[in-house]
Amino acid sequence: MSESIGIRGGVRKLLFVLVFLCCFCLRTASVSATENYNDIGIVDEDDINENNTVINRPGSAEDAADLRELNVSNDLTVTYRDGQGNLSGTLRILITLTLIALAPTIVIMMTSFSRILIVMHFVRTALGTQTAPPNQVLVGLSLFLTFFIMNPVITQINETAIEPFEAGEMEQDEFLETALEPLRTFMYGQTQTKDVRVFLDIAGIEAVERVEDIPTSVLVPAFMISELRTAFIIGFLIYIPFIVIDMVVASTLMSMGMMMLPPTTISMPFKILLFVLADGWNLVIVNLVRTFY
């Protein structure tokens, strides 16, 4: 019994010593942290307001207005310009990703891409080759031709808008207007007046005196309608010689009594031969590019 009492007393003394050591260690760590904070100047309230990003410490708000003014770690800060007046790397990445997302719409709606691609599909259909050349080739060819045609516009945008904006010589609103102006000039040169008037009437806008007064929301759909009309007219003109070949082949087969033989089976080699001998790709592409000048 006495041994049990002695063991319990020893355990109690050991627990007491451990608790005392823990309290002593925590106190020492707290004092050391306070001294370190004092050394780097965080405890000083004046220094907090000058050097620390946390202007008002959490828990210091008294009402909702104070809570909105707290500058704590969940705020998002975007550096618009650095010391040299250039765009920061973060904002450059954001603008690049935005342009990548909008690039298909810009290319299709505001450049020569649509007309070129539609005409290329008309050529393939008129030849009757089904998937030759494939869609990837036609789209790639249309993209490079679009870049060739739009190169003066891209150069003008870079010289008059992008470079001054990166140098800090113009604001964002002025940059957007300046960058859009060469595209508007290009679209207006390819847009028929009647299409612009139709969309002006639909939008309830009275007749405008200058090109600059036409809203972009009116100019873009008018440009697309004009591009579709022009592309279909060119496609119809391309179809005519191939239709003549189909009619000649069909009449020949009928006269020979070969009514069960599809005319397209016989006419397709002749159409390909005529297209190659006439250097059709050069004629189509060169004259298609010249329609934009």
NORPECOR-V253906 format. One record per pair of residues at least 12 apart in sequence whose ideal C-beta (glycine too) atoms are under 8 Angstrom apart, sorted by the first residue. I is the first residue (numbers start at 1). GAP is how many residues later the second one is. D is the distance in Angstrom with one decimal. If there is no record, write none. Layout:
i;gap;d
I;GAP;D
I;GAP;D
This chain:
i;gap;d
53;18;6.6
54;17;6.2
54;18;6.3
54;19;7.7
55;15;7.7
55;16;4.3
56;13;6.8
56;14;5.0
56;15;6.5
58;12;7.0
58;14;5.9
78;12;6.5
78;13;6.3
78;16;8.0
79;12;7.0
81;87;6.2
85;82;6.2
85;83;3.0
86;80;5.7
86;81;7.6
86;82;7.3
87;79;6.1
107;36;7.7
107;39;6.7
109;111;5.7
109;114;7.8
109;115;6.2
110;73;5.4
110;77;6.3
110;110;6.5
110;113;7.2
111;35;5.3
111;38;7.6
111;39;5.3
111;75;8.0
112;33;7.4
112;34;5.3
112;37;4.7
112;38;6.6
112;78;7.7
112;115;7.9
112;180;5.6
113;29;5.7
113;30;7.0
113;33;4.5
114;110;7.0
114;113;5.0
114;114;7.2
114;117;6.9
115;112;4.9
115;115;6.0
115;116;4.5
115;119;7.8
115;173;7.5
115;176;7.6
116;25;7.8
116;26;4.4
116;29;5.2
116;30;6.4
116;172;6.3
117;21;6.5
117;22;6.7
117;25;4.3
118;110;7.3
118;113;3.9
118;114;7.3
118;117;6.7
119;112;5.5
119;115;5.2
119;116;5.9
119;119;7.3
119;165;7.0
119;169;5.6
120;18;4.5
120;21;6.7
120;22;6.2
121;17;6.7
122;109;7.7
122;112;7.3
122;113;3.2
122;116;5.6
122;117;6.8
123;112;8.0
123;115;5.8
123;157;7.5
123;161;5.8
124;14;7.1
126;109;7.9
126;112;5.6
126;113;5.0
126;116;4.3
126;145;7.5
127;115;6.9
127;141;7.2
127;144;5.5
127;145;6.3
127;148;6.2
128;114;7.8
128;136;5.6
128;139;7.4
128;140;4.7
128;143;6.5
129;139;7.2
129;143;7.3
141;144;8.0
145;140;7.0
145;143;7.8
145;144;6.5
148;141;7.1
149;140;6.2
149;143;5.1
150;36;7.4
153;29;4.7
153;30;6.4
153;32;8.0
153;33;5.2
156;26;4.5
157;22;5.1
157;25;5.3
157;26;7.5
160;18;5.5
160;19;7.8
160;21;7.8
160;22;7.5
161;14;5.5
161;17;4.2
161;18;3.8
162;13;7.9
162;17;7.1
164;14;7.8
180;36;6.6
184;27;7.4
184;30;7.9
184;32;6.6
184;35;6.2
185;26;7.7
187;32;5.6
187;33;7.0
187;36;4.2
188;23;5.4
188;26;7.3
188;31;6.5
188;35;7.8
190;33;6.3
190;36;6.2
190;37;6.8
190;40;7.6
190;102;6.8
191;28;6.8
191;31;5.0
191;32;4.7
191;35;4.7
192;30;7.7
192;34;4.8
192;37;7.5
195;27;4.0
195;28;7.9
195;30;4.8
195;31;5.2
196;18;6.4
196;22;6.7
196;23;7.0
196;26;4.6
198;24;7.3
199;19;4.6
199;22;5.7
199;23;5.0
200;14;7.5
200;18;5.8
203;12;7.4
203;14;7.4
203;15;5.8
205;13;6.9
230;61;7.1
234;54;6.9
234;57;7.4
238;46;6.8
241;33;7.1
242;29;5.2
245;22;5.4
245;25;5.5
245;26;5.3
245;29;6.7
246;17;6.1
246;18;7.1
246;21;5.0
246;25;7.9
249;14;5.0
249;17;5.1
249;18;4.0
249;21;6.8
250;13;4.1
250;17;7.6
253;13;6.7
